Every structure is written in structure tokens, then in C-alpha cells.
Amino acid sequence: MRPVLPRLELTNRQRKVSVYLPAVEACANAALELSVQISLKRGGTLHTLEEVAVAIVSSDAMARIHSKFLQISGPTDVITFPYGEIVVCAEVATSQATHFGNTLDQELLTYIVHGFLHLSGHDDIMAKSAARMIADQDKIVRAVWKSFLASHPKIG
């Protein structure tokens, strides 16, 4: 029996970076399904949530969230809250996409999957657990992005 997936609510709450939301949302929904399978195996909470809210924000907004909830100054790429909210920074994604040779959509997808995996029971505090998390993250992002490009050849 296939588990019921949480509803994905994706919003772009910034104006500094142009984001093609339909592409990011399509990929995030595909990644959500793969991440729920991991959550079921690892005993995470992702598969129990009714909704996962992903907000794309500016670096200023991310810096405020980072400071308020983690007491760390400056923006970061992604913050995941245990109740199912994931906040990703568009400006950090733009910078990192250039650094890693990704598109903005790929980089945003990577951050969203990272959040899904935190909700699936992964953590990245210790090196060994971080390596497992990154391996699952890369596997999901590659599979979803490859499938997306195959069905949208004009984008690739």
C-alpha cells in the first residue's frame, strides 16, 4: 500500500531572484515521494505530516530566521523546522549553484530535499550521519532532475 503523501505548499516570498516555481514545485513533489519512503524506513516524521510548507526567502529574511531560531548571524542555505516547515534562501542558492555548476532550480531542489531528509530522520551533525544524508540527498536530486529533464527537454 502506498503511503499518503503530505501536501506540498511551496511559496516564493522574495523578489531578488527570479524563480520558475512550476519547475521547482514539480521536482519537489517527485522528491517528496522518494523522501517519504526514507521516512518510513528511518522512523522520521515526514510521512506523518499533513503538509510540508517550503518558503523561498531572501538572504535578509533568512539571516533574521537564522538568528532568531539558531542564534547564528547571517543567511544560510536551508533551515528545517520539525513541524514541517522548510525555509530556503534564493540568494544563497544562486551563489552556490554557480559554485557547483548547477542551475538555480537544481540548487533549490537540493535544499528542499535536504529539508525533507531532516524530516525523514536524517541528521547531519556527525560526519558519518552527514555522509549518509548527503548520499541519499544526491541520489534523490539526481533521479528527480534526470526525470524532470527527460519530460521537459527544452529546459535541459
C-alpha positions as CSV (number, residue, x, y, z in Angstrom):
1,M,0.0,0.0,0.0
2,R,1.3,3.4,-1.0
3,P,1.6,5.9,1.9
4,V,-0.4,9.2,1.7
5,L,2.0,12.0,0.8
6,P,1.9,15.2,2.7
7,R,0.6,18.1,0.7
8,L,3.4,20.4,-0.5
9,E,2.9,24.1,-0.2
10,L,5.7,26.0,-2.0
11,T,5.8,29.8,-1.9
12,N,8.3,32.3,-3.2
13,R,8.5,35.1,-0.6
14,Q,11.3,37.1,-2.2
15,R,11.8,39.2,-5.2
16,K,15.5,39.5,-5.7
17,V,16.0,36.2,-7.6
18,S,13.8,35.0,-10.5
19,V,12.5,31.5,-9.6
20,Y,10.5,29.4,-12.0
21,L,8.2,28.0,-9.4
22,P,6.4,25.4,-11.5
23,A,9.7,23.6,-12.2
24,V,10.8,23.7,-8.6
25,E,7.3,22.5,-7.4
26,A,7.2,19.6,-9.9
27,C,10.6,18.4,-8.8
28,A,9.9,18.9,-5.1
29,N,6.7,16.8,-5.4
30,A,8.6,14.0,-7.0
31,A,11.4,14.2,-4.4
32,L,8.7,14.2,-1.6
33,E,7.5,10.8,-2.7
34,L,11.1,9.4,-2.6
35,S,11.8,11.1,0.7
36,V,8.6,9.6,2.3
37,Q,9.9,6.1,1.6
38,I,13.1,7.0,3.5
39,S,11.0,8.4,6.3
40,L,9.1,5.2,6.6
41,K,12.3,3.2,6.9
42,R,14.1,5.6,9.3
43,G,11.2,6.4,11.5
44,G,11.1,10.0,10.6
45,T,8.0,12.3,10.8
46,L,7.8,13.3,7.1
47,H,5.3,10.5,6.3
48,T,3.1,11.5,9.2
49,L,2.7,15.2,8.3
50,E,-0.4,16.5,6.5
51,E,1.5,19.3,4.9
52,V,5.1,20.4,4.2
53,A,5.5,24.2,3.7
54,V,8.5,25.3,1.8
55,A,9.2,29.1,1.7
56,I,11.8,30.6,-0.7
57,V,13.1,33.7,1.0
58,S,15.7,36.5,0.6
59,S,19.1,36.5,2.3
60,D,17.9,39.2,4.7
61,A,14.9,37.2,5.7
62,M,17.0,34.0,6.1
63,A,19.5,35.9,8.2
64,R,16.7,37.0,10.6
65,I,15.3,33.4,10.8
66,H,18.8,32.0,11.3
67,S,19.5,34.5,14.1
68,K,16.1,34.1,15.8
69,F,15.9,30.3,15.8
70,L,19.5,29.2,15.8
71,Q,21.3,32.2,17.2
72,I,23.7,32.3,14.3
73,S,24.2,35.5,12.3
74,G,24.0,35.7,8.6
75,P,22.0,33.8,6.0
76,T,22.3,30.0,5.4
77,D,21.0,27.8,2.6
78,V,18.2,25.9,4.3
79,I,16.5,25.6,7.7
80,T,14.1,22.8,8.6
81,F,11.6,23.0,11.4
82,P,10.3,19.7,12.9
83,Y,6.7,20.6,12.3
84,G,7.1,20.5,8.5
85,E,8.3,24.0,7.5
86,I,11.4,24.3,5.3
87,V,12.9,27.7,4.5
88,V,15.4,28.0,1.7
89,C,17.4,31.1,0.6
90,A,17.2,32.1,-3.1
91,E,20.3,34.3,-3.0
92,V,22.5,31.6,-1.3
93,A,21.1,29.1,-3.9
94,T,22.2,31.4,-6.7
95,S,25.7,31.7,-5.4
96,Q,26.1,28.0,-4.6
97,A,24.6,27.0,-8.0
98,T,27.3,29.0,-9.7
99,H,29.9,27.4,-7.4
100,F,28.8,23.8,-8.0
101,G,27.8,24.2,-11.7
102,N,24.1,23.7,-11.1
103,T,21.1,25.6,-12.2
104,L,19.2,27.6,-9.7
105,D,16.3,25.1,-9.9
106,Q,18.7,22.2,-9.1
107,E,20.2,24.0,-6.2
108,L,16.8,24.9,-4.7
109,L,15.7,21.3,-5.2
110,T,18.8,20.2,-3.3
111,Y,17.9,22.4,-0.3
112,I,14.3,21.2,-0.3
113,V,15.4,17.6,-0.4
114,H,17.8,18.3,2.4
115,G,14.9,19.6,4.4
116,F,12.8,16.5,3.5
117,L,15.6,14.3,4.7
118,H,15.8,16.0,8.1
119,L,12.1,15.3,8.4
120,S,12.7,11.7,7.4
121,G,15.0,11.1,10.3
122,H,18.4,12.0,8.9
123,D,20.7,14.4,10.6
124,D,24.0,16.0,9.5
125,I,25.6,16.8,12.8
126,M,28.2,13.9,12.9
127,A,30.3,13.2,9.9
128,K,29.1,9.6,9.4
129,S,25.4,10.5,9.5
130,A,26.0,13.6,7.4
131,A,27.7,11.4,4.7
132,R,24.6,9.0,4.7
133,M,22.3,12.0,4.4
134,I,24.3,13.6,1.6
135,A,24.3,10.2,-0.3
136,D,20.5,10.0,-0.1
137,Q,20.1,13.6,-1.0
138,D,22.3,13.3,-4.1
139,K,20.6,10.1,-5.2
140,I,17.1,11.8,-4.9
141,V,18.2,15.0,-6.6
142,R,19.9,13.2,-9.5
143,A,16.9,10.9,-10.1
144,V,14.3,13.7,-9.9
145,W,16.3,16.1,-12.0
146,K,17.0,13.5,-14.7
147,S,13.3,12.6,-14.9
148,F,12.3,16.2,-15.0
149,L,14.8,17.0,-17.8
150,A,13.5,13.9,-19.8
151,S,10.0,15.2,-19.6
152,H,11.0,18.9,-20.3
153,P,13.7,18.7,-23.0
154,K,13.6,22.4,-23.7
155,I,14.8,23.2,-20.2
156,G,17.9,21.0,-20.3
